[in-house]
């Protein structure tokens, strides 16, 4: 069973990655390689969004907070946030 079978447009997953190479790798694995967003920008798909946060805890927290606030204002509901990355990838 795929992870994404649990999520839908009303019950979304937010994937957070630190760097552009990590974001590209995750999107490539999901078959969405042509859709890499820039830093602090989320790219939205049917049941999930991906957010490139920048490196470090402060950037990750700030970017996630900005996206969660923006989502609430626009009626997007996230059920889960998953932070993905490769420590020391840079």
Secondary structure, 3 states (H helix, E strand, C coil): CCHHHHCECCEEEEEEECCHHHHHHHHHHCCCCCCCCCECCEEECCCEEEEECCCCHHHHHHHHHHHHHHHHHHCCCEEEEEECCCCCCC
